[in-house]
Amino acid sequence: MKSTGKEKRQLKPLGVFALVMAIIYTIPIIAMFFIRSQMSITLGLAAIPITLISYATAKTNFWKPPATNVKVSYLGHRCFRLACDDQVVFIDPYPAGSVPGLKPVKGKANLVLCSDGDESGAAQIKIKEAKRPLPFTVTEFEAADGGNKMFMLDNGDHRIVHLGALDCDLTEEQIAAFRGADILMVPVGGEYTIDEDEAADITLAISPEYVIPMSFQTAKYGLKEIGRGTNFASSVKEGWLARTAS
């Protein structure tokens, strides 16, 4: 993710320019107290409002605040935990015992999102009252076949897209909305969702900064009827290389 720890504040060009202008216009103000000529007094008085405006602009625009930290944890199957500003969002917590090899999802959250309409897993999460507004703006999208919801979470610094149990193509409008996301969470196992080849095509169309495959089987956990998605990464890499070469 772009922001994984403490980041230094950055100078904003507008603030720096305003501070320089304020310093420059402070000179005639100071000069009018020493030179005391009509011209110096006129210039000094004229410089006062410009100086005040410049200092005020510099004060509010000098520092660019660091990007807000977001911690992303993959809990298995399609479940993720997002933590930002001491607030937590769970996406697609699976019901206890539904995914072989995975422990039940437990925890506290300010919001739980479920993509396939089965909210039984959400009952395992204790909802806690937020002391301030949730740092994410959540936009919900419905898959073309109507059987799945997708979510885009945006905190102003990062856009995170979770495609849920997607089992069909995305529309052009959805691809445009998701394009350039910071993190894309995409199913790759097939059977109940798109498979790894379809997931690779969608990933290339969206062009995220990072992609996290989900809903796959491993030797230790996962639904036995879904694939392992072992060729997903290489398919995405080959697609990127082909795009770059063309």
C-alpha positions in Angstrom: 0.0 0.0 0.0 1.2 3.5 -0.5 1.1 4.3 3.2 2.2 1.6 5.6 3.8 3.6 8.4 4.5 7.1 9.5 5.2 9.5 6.7 6.9 12.9 6.7 4.8 15.9 5.9 5.6 17.5 2.5 5.8 21.2 1.6 3.0 22.5 -0.6 4.2 24.8 -3.4 1.3 27.3 -2.8 2.3 27.6 0.8 6.0 28.1 0.0 5.1 30.8 -2.6 2.8 32.6 -0.2 5.5 32.6 2.6 8.1 34.1 0.2 5.6 36.8 -0.9 4.8 37.6 2.7 8.5 38.0 3.5 9.0 40.2 0.5 6.1 42.5 1.3 7.1 42.7 5.0 10.2 44.7 3.9 8.4 47.9 2.9 6.3 47.7 6.1 9.5 47.6 8.2 11.1 50.3 6.0 8.4 52.8 6.5 9.2 53.0 10.3 12.8 53.8 9.6 12.9 55.9 6.4 9.7 57.8 7.2 9.4 59.3 3.7 6.0 59.8 2.0 6.8 57.1 -0.5 8.0 54.6 2.0 4.9 55.1 4.1 2.7 54.8 1.1 4.4 51.5 0.0 4.4 50.2 3.5 0.7 50.8 4.0 -0.1 49.3 0.6 1.9 46.2 1.5 0.0 45.5 4.8 -3.1 43.7 3.3 -1.0 41.7 0.8 1.3 40.6 3.6 -1.5 39.6 5.9 -3.2 37.6 3.1 0.1 36.0 2.1 0.9 34.9 5.7 -2.7 33.5 6.1 -2.3 31.5 2.9 1.1 30.2 3.9 -0.3 29.2 7.3 -3.1 27.0 5.9 -1.2 25.7 2.8 2.4 25.3 3.9 2.4 21.6 4.9 0.8 18.8 3.0 -0.4 16.3 5.6 0.9 12.7 5.2 -1.3 10.1 3.6 -3.6 8.3 5.9 -2.3 4.9 6.9 -4.4 1.9 5.9 -3.6 -1.6 7.2 -4.9 -4.4 5.0 -5.1 -8.0 6.4 -6.2 -11.0 4.3 -8.0 -13.5 6.6 -8.6 -16.1 3.9 -11.3 -17.0 1.3 -12.8 -13.5 0.4 -12.4 -12.0 3.9 -10.3 -8.8 4.5 -9.9 -6.6 7.5 -9.1 -2.9 6.9 -7.9 -0.7 9.7 -7.7 3.1 9.3 -7.6 5.8 12.0 -8.4 3.3 14.7 -11.5 2.2 12.8 -12.1 -1.2 11.3 -14.0 -2.5 8.3 -14.5 -6.3 7.6 -15.3 -7.4 4.1 -17.0 -10.8 3.4 -16.4 -12.6 6.8 -17.2 -16.3 6.0 -19.5 -18.2 8.4 -17.8 -20.4 10.9 -17.0 -23.9 9.5 -17.9 -22.9 5.9 -14.3 -22.9 4.6 -12.2 -26.0 5.5 -9.0 -25.2 7.3 -9.9 -21.7 8.3 -10.6 -20.6 11.8 -13.8 -18.5 12.4 -13.5 -14.8 11.8 -13.9 -12.9 15.0 -13.3 -9.3 16.0 -14.7 -5.8 16.4 -15.6 -3.5 13.5 -17.3 -0.3 12.7 -18.7 -1.7 9.5 -19.1 -5.1 7.9 -19.7 -5.5 4.1 -21.0 -8.7 2.6 -20.9 -9.2 -1.2 -23.1 -12.2 -1.8 -26.1 -11.5 0.4 -25.1 -14.1 3.0 -24.6 -12.1 6.1 -24.3 -15.1 8.5 -20.6 -14.5 8.8 -21.2 -10.9 9.8 -22.9 -12.1 13.0 -19.4 -13.2 14.2 -18.2 -9.6 14.2 -19.1 -7.3 17.0 -20.1 -3.9 15.8 -18.6 -1.0 17.8 -19.8 2.6 17.8 -17.4 5.0 16.0 -16.3 8.1 17.8 -16.0 9.9 14.5 -17.2 9.4 10.9 -15.8 6.4 9.1 -12.7 7.4 7.2 -13.9 5.5 4.1 -16.5 6.5 1.5 -18.1 3.2 0.5 -19.5 2.8 -3.0 -21.5 -0.3 -3.8 -21.7 -1.8 -7.3 -23.9 -4.6 -8.5 -22.5 -7.3 -10.9 -24.2 -7.6 -14.2 -25.8 -10.9 -13.3 -27.3 -9.4 -10.2 -25.8 -12.1 -7.9 -22.9 -10.2 -6.4 -22.0 -6.9 -4.8 -18.7 -5.1 -5.2 -17.3 -2.4 -3.0 -15.0 0.5 -3.5 -13.6 2.2 -0.4 -12.0 5.6 -0.7 -10.4 7.5 2.1 -9.1 10.3 0.0 -5.6 8.9 -0.2 -6.3 5.3 -1.2 -9.0 3.5 -3.3 -9.5 -0.1 -2.4 -11.7 -2.3 -4.6 -13.2 -5.7 -3.5 -14.9 -7.6 -6.3 -16.7 -10.0 -4.0 -17.8 -13.4 -5.5 -17.7 -11.9 -9.1 -18.9 -14.5 -11.6 -19.3 -12.4 -14.8 -17.6 -9.7 -16.8 -17.5 -6.2 -15.5 -19.3 -3.4 -17.4 -17.3 -0.7 -19.1 -18.7 1.8 -16.5 -17.4 -0.4 -13.6 -14.0 -0.8 -15.2 -13.8 2.9 -15.6 -14.8 3.5 -11.9 -12.2 0.9 -10.7 -9.4 1.8 -13.0 -6.2 2.9 -11.3 -7.3 1.6 -7.8 -4.5 1.4 -5.2 -5.5 -2.2 -4.3 -7.7 -4.6 -6.2 -9.0 -7.7 -4.4 -10.1 -10.2 -7.1 -11.3 -13.9 -6.9 -9.3 -16.4 -8.9 -10.6 -19.8 -7.9 -13.4 -20.4 -10.4 -16.4 -22.6 -9.9 -18.4 -20.0 -7.9 -16.5 -17.0 -9.2 -14.4 -16.0 -12.2 -11.3 -18.1 -12.7 -7.6 -17.1 -12.8 -7.6 -16.3 -16.5 -10.7 -14.1 -16.3 -9.3 -12.5 -13.1 -6.0 -11.7 -15.0 -7.9 -10.0 -17.8 -9.9 -7.9 -15.3 -6.8 -7.0 -13.4 -5.1 -5.8 -16.6 -8.2 -3.7 -17.6 -8.3 -2.0 -14.1 -4.5 -1.6 -13.8 -4.3 -1.3 -10.0 -1.2 -0.4 -8.2 -1.5 -3.7 -6.2 -3.6 -6.7 -6.7 -4.5 -9.4 -4.1 -6.0 -12.7 -5.3 -8.6 -14.3 -3.1 -11.1 -17.1 -3.1 -8.6 -19.9 -3.9 -7.6 -23.3 -2.5 -4.3 -24.1 -0.8 -2.9 -27.3 0.6 -4.0 -26.2 4.1 -7.3 -24.4 3.5 -10.0 -23.6 1.0 -13.0 -25.1 -0.7 -11.9 -28.3 -2.5 -13.9 -27.6 -5.6 -12.2 -24.3 -6.4 -8.9 -23.8 -8.1 -5.6 -22.7 -6.6 -5.0 -19.7 -8.9 -1.3 -20.7 -9.3 -1.1 -19.2 -12.8 -2.7 -15.9 -12.0 0.4 -13.9 -11.2 2.2 -15.2 -14.3 -0.8 -14.4 -16.5 -0.9 -10.8 -15.2 2.9 -10.4 -15.7 2.7 -11.7 -19.3 -0.2 -9.4 -20.0 1.8 -6.4 -18.7 4.8 -7.4 -20.8 2.7 -7.8 -23.9 1.1 -4.4 -23.3 4.4 -2.7 -22.8 5.9 -4.2 -25.9 3.0 -3.2 -28.1 
